[in-house]
Amino acid sequence: MELDYTYWEEKDGWLIGYLNLWPSHWTQGKGIAELEEMLLDLYEFYKEEQAREEATEKKQGRLKVAV
C-alpha cells in the first residue's frame, strides 16, 4: 500500500507535510526521511483512532434551545 502526501520546505529548512487523506494534520521533519517517518507515525495513529471510532456505537439526541 502506498499513501500520497504533500510537503514543502520552510525558510528555516524544516520540511512540513501531511498525508493527503488527512490534510488538516501536519507534521514536520529535518529531512525527507524524518518527514516520512513522522507521516507513517501519523498514519498509524489515525488508523487506530478511526478503528476506535468505528467500534463506538453512536447515538443521537435533541437539545432544546431558547430562541
Summary of the structure (lengths in Angstrom):
residues: 67
radius of gyration: 17.5
end to end distance: 51.4
largest distance: 54.8
contacts: 138
relative contact order: 0.15
helix: 36%
strand: 21%
